[in-house]
Amino acid sequence: MLKIIRNIVAAAMLVILAACAAGNSNPFAGTWDTMATTPLGNQESLWTIAEDGTGMMASDQGDQPIDGIIVDGNNVSFVVDIDAGGQSLSLSFSGVVEGDSLTGAFGSDFGDFDVTGTRQ
């Protein structure tokens, strides 16, 4: 009987350890305060990224959905279309997540804009 109890406890501990080790499989998931350095000045935005690779970018220009986020290790990329004064502008982001810090750049027809971010 004692052997059965020990085996059950050991199995339960393995399940708990496996669940803890799995943790957050998407290092980009979370809420990010970001700053993009653009020719029009610094642009702040709030990115809310879900585990499933979708998200939302909120800024003074409104909310823009983010789909198709690609995470490869700590590298992240996505394309987002924004309304730039009545004109649609496609921005492609490429960056690196290191803990609660994000660095990268938006590529556009007007050049690259550096982006930094901090996870909330």
Phi, psi and omega in degrees: 000316179297323179295320178296316180297315178300318179295320178295316179296317180296318179296318179297320179295321177297320178296317180295315179297320179295320179295320178293321181292326180296315175042221181271105183283346179247104183293348180270345182296140179136193180247128186239130168272118184238159177223123175252133178267111185240168176299339179267009181106180181288135180240116178272146173207161179244120180255128175245113188245128179268160178302330186279005178086021174241165179189186180220137176249117181248131179210184178299337180275001180112187181259136179234126177289146176242120177238160174070034177291131179249124178243124178231098188066239177261001178274141181223145176210154175193166175239135177227139177259127181240156175270114181250082179065043180089356179246136178279132180233126179264124180243132177251121181262140172220126182202184182228134175260126175232098184065243180256020179241146179229133173226146179175201181205148169268130172264138179213176176295344183256012182108184181265144176241119178296143180229136171233155180206157176227131178289137178285000000 
